[in-house]
């Protein structure tokens, strides 16, 4: 946020010294600023801008303003750190009113100065740093990785504020320094994106493993139900092999893509959603494997199935490939679709020929009249 330097001297000083309030806000407070501080301390919600105002007022040349600020500042600092964590690093501008702090709760607070448009690019870099800190805290889980990245972003923030502070009023900022800060910010974002992808992949694969743990007993129970149901043409052994192999194929596919780095996830989806998507993945592989098994066993996929002793292994292999490769599964589905369409078309063409009995054209016409009967009744009339 921006802080107007004029606000630093906006304290109304009581005329009588004995009327001044204490640091905890007891007694009559004649200062608008003191009232603001008292309210913050009473509610335990000390904002960073309040801490910054108090800090700069401790440096005031006005003795009364400085003394009031010196009484309030320790309490404001304690209240801020109680709410947002102990301050690890802090930066206060010397030439302009600006500030930044990094707390042990991985929080970065920033106060930007009111400057002219020539420093808009530098202010934009500070805003980008602030935006990046929000993304980091909303996506990355607490830990050493997030702490390290936040320290990097804080360093970039201070560099951007330094450009603003040490650029003479009315001058253009140094382009080389701006480019350096921009490159530092790009590197910090790269660190964040890599860490976010790594965390998302772990969460997703954790869900996949959990899905396998759930899927195997569920699929085994389904095979038992198939066996008890005595569904014609459906072997419980082949069924179980197909669904389990499809689920394993899906898990191996995810592991392979994790190893190669080709698995890209939405890091902003949240840990619960990523884990739930991972849980579903083995079930999708099992469904794909079961579909390929049914299409193959039903003759819709034109492949030669080995004898009964090797058929479970054959079906399990096809199901594993279907769960492992979405492209393979789609190819198998396309083959089944084309075969089903061909069978349907062949059946439709065969229906008229099935009704071509000699009795339809009369016994006197004999076999030679069968072809005219198919073409139409008008050809059967005697000339």
Secondary structure as UniProt FT lines:
FT   STRAND          2..3
FT   HELIX           5..9
FT   HELIX           17..19
FT   TURN            23..24
FT   HELIX           32..43
FT   HELIX           48..57
FT   TURN            58..59
FT   HELIX           63..84
FT   STRAND          87..92
FT   STRAND          99..103
FT   TURN            104..105
FT   STRAND          108..113
FT   HELIX           117..119
FT   HELIX           120..139
FT   HELIX           144..165
FT   TURN            169..170
FT   HELIX           175..229
FT   TURN            232..233
FT   HELIX           236..260
FT   HELIX           267..269
FT   HELIX           271..297
FT   TURN            298..299
FT   HELIX           308..324
FT   HELIX           326..354
FT   HELIX           358..360
FT   HELIX           363..365
FT   HELIX           367..369
FT   HELIX           370..375
FT   HELIX           377..380
//
